[in-house]
Amino acid sequence: MRTKYNPEAGPDGGDGGRGGHIILRGNSQLWTLLHLRYYKNVVAEDGANGRDNNSTGHNGEDVIIEVPLGTQAFDEETGEMEVEILHDGQEVIWIPGGQGGRGNAYFKSSTNQTPEYSQPGMPGREGWKALELKMLADVGLVGFPNAGKSTLLSTITAAKPKIADYAFTTLTPNLGMVAYRNDRSFCIADLPGIIEGAHEGKGVGDRFLRHIERTKLLLHLVDVSSVSGREAATDYETVNHELASYNRDLATRPQFVVATKIDALDEPERLESLKQRAIADDKPFFAISSATGEGVRELVNAMAAKLEELNAESKRTDTVELAL
């Protein structure tokens, strides 16, 4: 610093500002990553240089990327998961900005009153990253293609999934909100149909099986009409085998077995065989027709009651005591 009467008034170089962070923020109003499809290059602002009169440079502006709950962030090169967003409003610094430099005033001391050097800022980080969404639905609909999953979803929610009489009508997960008593609701996900070998990638494969991992309750829909040409009990066993092969934890996940299309039932023994198999596995059994509405309200009430029970258990088991 140079003043009128003191040409060497001491150091006055301010520190530089840090570079902007790349931040992930959870947003409960988002359900997909589609809004980021064309958002390929993300660059945060550089920090400003420090100036004279001990003026510190401003920090670079952060870049905030809003993502749906259940998003996992990975390093593209190592495959390591770095961040997981589970709560609305949760913010995590994914890639921190470079640290700002130090002006010469920072190095002033009683023995070094006129430092003539500074410290440059640190370079920012860069890399290829990947985001993956595992949906956070309360209930997951599973079953063979054309088991009636999309039809049930459209019946009990305002969702309008594509419905047709051929396999793999659903190619992407669909979500809907089910309203029940006292203005409460829960989220239900319709997932693409599971076939034999799905855990190995057959059909639409294991691409969507990961979404089931986050659900609290599985709704296993089985077509008991003769239209499919398959045995209902065999379909039930096949789907459960695929779930367990993909993730052993899914074999113990709470599951309702739901016989669908009972309005088109022409062989009662198909329904009875499936019911006895579900009872043997100690799984609640329901028979419904989404076309006529038979049994649907009872199923919704049972799902709501089971979710309230599971939520209450979760609150009890999530409490821990730590001695610090």
Stockholm file with secondary structure:
# STOCKHOLM 1.0

chainA/1-324         MRTKYNPEAGPDGGDGGRGGHIILRGNSQLWTLLHLRYYKNVVAEDGANGRDNNSTGHNGEDVIIEVPLGTQAFDEETGEMEVEILHDGQEVIWIPGGQGGRGNAYFKSSTNQTPEYSQPGMPGREGWKALELKMLADVGLVGFPNAGKSTLLSTITAAKPKIADYAFTTLTPNLGMVAYRNDRSFCIADLPGIIEGAHEGKGVGDRFLRHIERTKLLLHLVDVSSVSGREAATDYETVNHELASYNRDLATRPQFVVATKIDALDEPERLESLKQRAIADDKPFFAISSATGEGVRELVNAMAAKLEELNAESKRTDTVELAL
#=GR chainA/1-324 SS CCCSSCTTCCCCCCCCCCCCCEEEEECTTCCCSGGGTTCCCCCCCCCCCCBTTTBCCCCCCCEEEEECTTEEEEETTTCCEEEEECSTTCEEEEECCCCCCBCGGGGCCSSCSSCCCCBCCCCCCCCCEEEEECCCCSEEEECSTTSSHHHHHHHHSSCCCCCCSSTTCCCSCEEEEEEEGGGEEEEEEECCCCCTTGGGTCTTGGGTGGGGGGCSEEEEEEECSSTTCSCHHHHHHHHHHHHHHHCGGGGGSCEEEEEECGGGCCCHHHHHHHHHHHHHTTCCEEECCTTTCTTHHHHHHHHHHHHHHHHHHHHHHTCCCCCC
#=GC SS_cons         CCCSSCTTCCCCCCCCCCCCCEEEEECTTCCCSGGGTTCCCCCCCCCCCCBTTTBCCCCCCCEEEEECTTEEEEETTTCCEEEEECSTTCEEEEECCCCCCBCGGGGCCSSCSSCCCCBCCCCCCCCCEEEEECCCCSEEEECSTTSSHHHHHHHHSSCCCCCCSSTTCCCSCEEEEEEEGGGEEEEEEECCCCCTTGGGTCTTGGGTGGGGGGCSEEEEEEECSSTTCSCHHHHHHHHHHHHHHHCGGGGGSCEEEEEECGGGCCCHHHHHHHHHHHHHTTCCEEECCTTTCTTHHHHHHHHHHHHHHHHHHHHHHTCCCCCC
//
